[in-house]
Amino acid sequence: MATIGKNWNPEIKALEKSLIEAIENSNPKNKEAGEVGTYALLRKNSGTTFHGQVVSGSQLKWATASGIAETGMPQPVIEGQWKLMGFAQDSGASTPEDGTAVWLRVE
């Protein structure tokens, strides 16, 4: 039986280390904007999208809550697959803020 402290079984120590690393790597504060596991306020320019749907980052733009898309030069590329955490109405048929929502990068 393993004892707590310096005499722990090496396999238990390895498991503990890997669990700590997994927790630290899943922490959003340790990630850059746009990495897998991060959230972003993005605007989808066309088509209504419902919560839980996943779309390519190429269909999204960085945005403000009022729907203003990023206009910096050069335009930042949004890579990967993003899951909608709300509802995004077709901003082409309504106002830009209707197409803006919180997204989670899943791939």
N, C-alpha and C positions, 0 to 999 in steps of 0.2 A: 504494500500500500504506500502510495506517495505521501510524503509529508510536506507541509507548507514550509517554504523557505529555500535555503540554498541546496537542499538535497532533493529537490523535485526531479522527477523522471525527465530525461532530456526530451522525450516525445511531448510531454505536457508543456515544457518550456517552449518548444518549437510551435506548438499549437497556439499557445498564449501570444507569442510574438506575431504569428500570422493574423490572429484575430485583431490585435491592436493595430497592425498595419492596415487591415481592411477597414476598420472603423475610421482611422485617420484619412485614408484615401477617399472614403465616401463623404467626408465632411466638406460641404460647399465652400467653406472659407479657405480650403487648400486647393481650390480649382480656379482656373482662369475663366473668364466669361466665354460662353459658348462650348465648353467642354461637356462630355457626357455626364449626366447627373446634375447639370445646372439648369436654372430657370431663367427665362428671358421674357421681356415684354416685346412682342413682335407683331407685325402687321402682315396679314395675308391679303394680297391684292385682288384676288378674284375667287369667287365660289364661296358659298356658305360652308362652314366647317363646324362640326359638333364635338363636344368634349369626348376625349378618348381617341379621336382620329389622329393618325400619324401621317405627316407630310414631309417632303424633302425640304431642307433648308433653302434650296434654290427658289422656293415659292414664297419665302418670307423676307421681311426687311426689319432691321432694328427700328423701333418706334418709341414715341412718347405716349403717355396715357391719352393725349388728345389726338393720336393717330398720325402725327407728323413723322414721316419716315426719315431715317438717317440720311443726311445730305453731305456728309464729310467726304473729302477727296483723299484717297480713292474710297469708293463705296465698300465697306467691309463685307466680305463674303460670308454667308451663313452656311456652314457645312453640316452634313449628317442628317439624321431623321429626328423630327420634333413631334411630340405628343401634345395636343391641345388640352389645356386644363380648364377650359371654360367654353365659351361660344364665340365664334367669329363670323359675323354676317358679311356677305359679299360687299366689300367696301367700294366696289365699282358702281353698285346700285344704290348706295347710301352714303353716309359720311365716313371719312377715314377712320374715326375712332371706333366705328362698328366692326371693323376688320381687325382691331387691335385686341390682343389677349395675352394671357400668360401661357407660355409653352415650356415643356420640359424636354431637354435633349436626351433621347433614348439610344441613339447609335451614332 
